[in-house]
Amino acid sequence: MTLMRFALVLSAVSLLGGCAGPQPELTAPQITTSPYETPGDVLWAVVPFRNESGTTGVDPLVVSDKVVAAAQEIRGVRCLPLNRTIETMRALKMNGLSTAVDLATLARAMNVDAILAGSITAYDPYEPVIGLSMVLYAKPGSVIEGGAFTPTIDPKALSGATQERPSAGNRPRDGVVASVSEHLDGKNHQVLMDVRAFAEGRSRPTDAMNWKRFVASMPLYEEFAASFAMSRLMQSEWLRLGRAVVQEGREVGRESGRVANVQGGRDVNPQAGNTPEEQ
């Protein structure tokens, strides 16, 4: 009798499995790629974000952790846990980072290529609305640097910048390589389209709310905001390094032209506009 019951249950399970519909196909989410050409990944550390939103309803450490997670998702970038940064700052007796010298000291102590600092500029969990401002500092001598830290920069002033600081020769000044400032309002249709693109591959199409759950839940909206701001920061880095490559190509071209003029017996200075015989 027991064997017959077992056979009936097994048949029922087989029938239920056969009646199940096809499973939804999996879709890969959008991936951000870094522009750094290195044998391995570059290493970042994130300083706990400041709360400049004017509300106490936000936990800066929670948002900072989500920024770390967003940085970890970038191909070519590794990011140390936030607790590691906090422990190092305590060991160095740093209550805050007020100058670029502080950031350089922290970067050397943690042996990272760059430090990401920022602030929360707006926060409303009911709309939802979140504002994030980020600044990326390169450690002197790192693969993404090219400039040097100096004590003339204020991270608080830079956190509101919307573009990277211009510098001669495409070399970053004061260690600043990129900055971004985003105000993400959940009522804005472009923002909603960005949320939907972010949710692709991160939510099941069969879910009742699908991508809209990233707007209905503030913790999920924070994940989107951190990833979106990080993507924009990487876009800025791609542009910066692309301009550097173009500038380097122009300099190589000018040098090649100068060498060709010398070999051809013309004036060493291509701006002279004449040949030695004409002089």
C-alpha positions as CSV (number, residue, x, y, z in Angstrom):
1,M,0.0,0.0,0.0
2,T,2.8,2.3,0.9
3,L,4.5,1.7,-2.5
4,M,1.3,2.5,-4.3
5,R,0.9,5.8,-2.5
6,F,4.5,6.7,-3.2
7,A,4.0,5.9,-6.9
8,L,0.8,8.1,-7.0
9,V,2.7,11.0,-5.4
10,L,5.6,10.7,-7.8
11,S,3.2,10.6,-10.8
12,A,1.4,13.8,-9.5
13,V,4.7,15.6,-9.1
14,S,5.7,14.6,-12.7
15,L,2.4,15.9,-14.0
16,L,2.8,19.2,-12.2
17,G,6.3,19.6,-13.6
18,G,5.1,18.9,-17.1
19,C,2.3,21.4,-16.9
20,A,4.6,24.2,-15.7
21,G,5.1,27.0,-18.3
22,P,8.5,28.0,-19.8
23,Q,10.8,29.8,-17.4
24,P,11.5,33.5,-18.3
25,E,14.9,34.0,-20.0
26,L,17.6,35.6,-17.9
27,T,18.9,39.0,-19.0
28,A,22.3,40.4,-18.1
29,P,22.2,43.8,-16.4
30,Q,24.1,46.8,-17.7
31,I,27.7,46.7,-16.7
32,T,30.0,49.6,-16.2
33,T,33.6,49.2,-17.4
34,S,36.6,51.2,-16.2
35,P,39.0,52.8,-18.8
36,Y,42.2,51.9,-16.9
37,E,44.7,49.8,-18.8
38,T,46.4,47.9,-16.0
39,P,47.4,44.2,-15.6
40,G,45.0,43.9,-12.7
41,D,42.2,45.9,-11.2
42,V,42.7,49.4,-9.7
43,L,41.9,49.6,-6.0
44,W,39.7,52.3,-4.5
45,A,38.6,53.2,-1.0
46,V,35.4,55.1,-0.2
47,V,35.3,57.8,2.5
48,P,32.0,57.8,4.5
49,F,29.7,60.3,2.7
50,R,28.6,63.5,4.5
51,N,24.9,64.2,5.0
52,E,24.3,67.7,3.5
53,S,20.7,67.0,2.6
54,G,19.2,68.9,5.5
55,T,17.3,65.9,6.8
56,T,18.1,63.3,9.5
57,G,16.1,60.6,7.8
58,V,19.1,59.3,5.8
59,D,21.9,57.1,7.1
60,P,25.2,58.2,5.4
61,L,26.9,54.9,6.2
62,V,24.2,52.9,4.6
63,V,24.4,55.0,1.4
64,S,28.2,54.8,1.5
65,D,28.0,51.0,1.7
66,K,25.9,51.1,-1.4
67,V,28.4,53.3,-3.2
68,V,31.1,50.7,-2.3
69,A,28.9,48.0,-3.8
70,A,28.4,50.0,-7.0
71,A,32.1,50.5,-7.3
72,Q,32.7,46.8,-6.8
73,E,30.4,46.1,-9.8
74,I,32.7,48.1,-12.1
75,R,34.8,45.9,-14.3
76,G,38.4,46.7,-13.7
77,V,37.9,48.3,-10.2
78,R,38.1,46.8,-6.7
79,C,36.9,48.7,-3.7
80,L,37.8,48.1,-0.1
81,P,35.0,47.7,2.5
82,L,33.8,50.8,4.1
83,N,34.7,49.5,7.6
84,R,38.4,49.2,6.5
85,T,38.4,52.9,5.6
86,I,36.8,53.9,8.9
87,E,39.3,51.8,10.9
88,T,42.2,53.4,9.0
89,M,40.9,56.9,9.6
90,R,40.5,56.1,13.3
91,A,44.0,54.7,13.5
92,L,45.3,57.9,11.8
93,K,43.1,60.0,14.2
94,M,41.3,61.6,11.3
95,N,37.9,63.0,12.3
96,G,37.4,64.3,8.8
97,L,39.2,65.0,5.5
98,S,39.5,68.7,5.0
99,T,42.4,68.9,2.6
100,A,43.9,66.9,-0.3
101,V,46.9,66.2,1.9
102,D,44.6,64.3,4.2
103,L,43.3,62.3,1.3
104,A,46.8,61.6,0.1
105,T,47.8,60.4,3.6
106,L,44.8,58.1,3.7
107,A,45.5,56.7,0.2
108,R,49.1,55.9,1.1
109,A,48.1,54.3,4.4
110,M,45.5,52.1,2.7
111,N,47.7,51.5,-0.3
112,V,44.9,52.3,-2.8
113,D,45.0,53.9,-6.2
114,A,42.2,56.4,-5.5
115,I,39.9,57.7,-2.8
116,L,36.3,58.4,-3.5
117,A,34.7,61.1,-1.3
118,G,31.3,62.6,-1.5
119,S,28.1,63.9,0.1
120,I,24.3,63.3,0.1
121,T,22.9,66.6,-1.2
122,A,19.2,65.7,-1.2
123,Y,17.0,63.0,0.3
124,D,13.3,62.3,0.4
125,P,12.1,58.7,0.8
126,Y,8.5,59.5,-0.2
127,E,9.0,61.0,-3.7
128,P,11.6,59.4,-3.9
129,V,14.5,61.9,-4.3
130,I,18.2,61.5,-3.7
131,G,21.2,63.7,-4.6
132,L,24.7,62.4,-4.7
133,S,27.9,64.3,-5.3
134,M,31.2,62.4,-5.7
135,V,34.8,63.4,-6.2
136,L,37.6,60.9,-7.2
137,Y,41.1,61.6,-6.0
138,A,44.1,59.7,-7.4
139,K,47.0,58.8,-5.2
140,P,50.3,60.3,-6.3
141,G,52.1,57.8,-8.6
142,S,49.1,55.6,-9.2
143,V,48.1,54.3,-12.6
144,I,45.2,56.7,-12.7
145,E,46.9,59.8,-11.4
146,G,49.2,62.0,-13.5
147,G,49.1,65.0,-11.1
148,A,49.9,65.5,-7.5
149,F,48.0,66.2,-4.3
150,T,48.4,69.7,-2.8
151,P,46.9,71.3,0.3
152,T,45.0,73.9,-1.8
153,I,41.9,71.8,-2.5
154,D,38.8,71.5,-0.3
155,P,36.8,68.3,-0.7
156,K,33.6,70.0,0.6
157,A,33.9,72.7,-2.1
158,L,34.7,70.1,-4.8
159,S,31.8,67.9,-3.8
160,G,29.4,70.3,-5.5
161,A,31.4,70.4,-8.7
162,T,29.7,69.0,-11.8
163,Q,32.7,68.5,-14.0
164,E,36.3,67.5,-13.5
165,R,38.8,70.3,-12.8
166,P,40.5,71.4,-16.1
167,S,44.3,71.2,-16.1
168,A,47.1,71.9,-18.6
169,G,48.2,69.0,-20.6
170,N,45.3,66.9,-19.5
171,R,47.0,66.2,-16.2
172,P,44.7,66.2,-13.1
173,R,45.4,69.0,-10.7
174,D,45.5,68.5,-6.9
175,G,44.9,64.8,-7.4
176,V,41.3,65.3,-8.6
177,V,40.6,63.2,-11.7
178,A,36.8,63.2,-11.9
179,S,33.7,64.5,-10.1
180,V,30.0,64.1,-10.6
181,S,26.8,65.6,-9.1
182,E,23.4,64.0,-9.6
183,H,19.9,65.0,-8.4
184,L,17.6,62.0,-9.0
185,D,14.0,62.8,-8.7
186,G,11.6,59.9,-8.9
187,K,8.9,62.0,-10.6
188,N,11.3,62.8,-13.5
189,H,10.4,60.6,-16.5
190,Q,14.1,60.5,-17.6
191,V,15.0,59.2,-14.2
192,L,12.3,56.6,-14.4
193,M,13.6,55.4,-17.7
194,D,17.1,55.2,-16.1
195,V,15.6,53.2,-13.3
196,R,13.9,50.8,-15.7
197,A,17.2,50.3,-17.6
198,F,19.0,49.6,-14.3
199,A,16.3,47.1,-13.2
200,E,16.8,45.1,-16.5
201,G,18.5,42.0,-15.4
202,R,18.0,42.8,-11.7
203,S,14.3,42.0,-11.4
204,R,12.0,39.2,-12.7
205,P,9.7,40.3,-15.5
206,T,6.9,38.2,-13.9
207,D,7.0,40.1,-10.6
208,A,3.9,42.2,-9.9
209,M,5.9,45.5,-9.7
210,N,8.8,44.5,-11.9
211,W,11.2,47.5,-12.3
212,K,8.8,49.9,-10.3
213,R,9.9,48.2,-7.1
214,F,13.1,50.2,-7.3
215,V,11.1,53.4,-7.1
216,A,8.6,52.1,-4.4
217,S,11.5,51.1,-2.0
218,M,13.9,53.8,-0.9
219,P,16.7,51.2,-0.1
220,L,16.4,49.9,-3.7
221,Y,16.3,53.5,-5.0
222,E,19.5,54.2,-3.2
223,E,21.1,51.2,-5.0
224,F,20.0,52.6,-8.3
225,A,21.3,56.1,-7.4
226,A,24.7,54.8,-6.3
227,S,25.1,52.7,-9.5
228,F,23.9,55.6,-11.7
229,A,26.2,58.1,-10.2
230,M,29.1,55.7,-10.4
231,S,28.4,55.1,-14.1
232,R,28.5,58.8,-14.8
233,L,31.8,59.1,-12.9
234,M,33.2,56.4,-15.2
235,Q,31.9,58.2,-18.2
236,S,33.9,61.3,-17.0
237,E,37.0,59.1,-16.7
238,W,36.6,57.7,-20.2
239,L,36.4,61.2,-21.6
240,R,39.3,62.5,-19.5
241,L,41.6,59.7,-20.6
242,G,40.3,59.8,-24.2
243,R,41.3,63.5,-24.4
244,A,44.7,62.7,-22.9
245,V,45.2,60.1,-25.7
246,V,44.2,62.6,-28.4
247,Q,46.5,65.3,-26.9
248,E,49.4,62.8,-26.8
249,G,48.7,61.8,-30.4
250,R,48.8,65.5,-31.4
251,E,52.1,66.0,-29.6
252,V,53.6,62.9,-31.3
253,G,52.4,64.2,-34.7
254,R,54.0,67.6,-34.1
255,E,57.2,65.9,-33.0
256,S,57.2,63.7,-36.1
257,G,56.6,66.7,-38.3
258,R,59.5,68.5,-36.7
259,V,61.8,65.5,-37.2
260,A,60.7,65.3,-40.9
261,N,61.5,68.9,-41.4
262,V,64.9,68.5,-39.9
263,Q,65.7,65.5,-42.0
264,G,64.4,67.3,-45.1
265,G,66.8,70.2,-44.5
266,R,64.2,72.7,-43.6
267,D,64.0,75.0,-40.5
268,V,63.9,73.2,-37.2
269,N,61.0,75.4,-36.1
270,P,58.0,74.5,-38.2
271,Q,56.4,77.8,-37.3
272,A,59.1,79.8,-39.0
273,G,57.5,79.2,-42.4
274,N,60.8,79.3,-44.3
275,T,63.8,77.1,-45.0
276,P,67.5,77.8,-44.1
277,E,68.2,78.8,-47.7
278,E,65.4,81.5,-47.5
279,Q,66.9,82.9,-44.4
